[in-house]
């Protein structure tokens, strides 16, 4: 049987606390939950929980999260369950830096048909909101094809 001294207990407690905190989910302004409202061949309607330092940053974070999920990860239980871009996010952004710089700096809004803040509140200096976003997936896919980020369907 192992006998723990007071100092050894403190060290073990500290190590366990560090391990627990290291495994916990990192919450950043870009993290958000995403729920499917509607999905067709032409558009995707999502509800997103997003946070930011102000309301406009939270909206931006939610919209970008929706776009990144569609582009690089896919949206489960929809016809977009596989990502639009076959490469990983890092590789695609490295291969097409100018496109993504433009995209994240506002060009992505060309593919957002509508966004609506369903609810919002401020807590601890951060804004949290539920956002409904409608994405024109047909136009987004065509733009990705035109910039040779993805291949045209059937080719």
Secondary structure, 3 states (H helix, E strand, C coil): CCCCCHHHHHHHHHHHHHHHHHHCCCCCCCCCCEEEEEECCCEEEEEEEEEECCHHHHHHHHHHHHHHHHHHHCCCCCCCCCCCCCCCHHHHHHHCHHHHHHHHCCHHHHHEEEEEEEEEEEECCEEEEEEEEEEEHHHHHHHHHHCCCCCCCCC
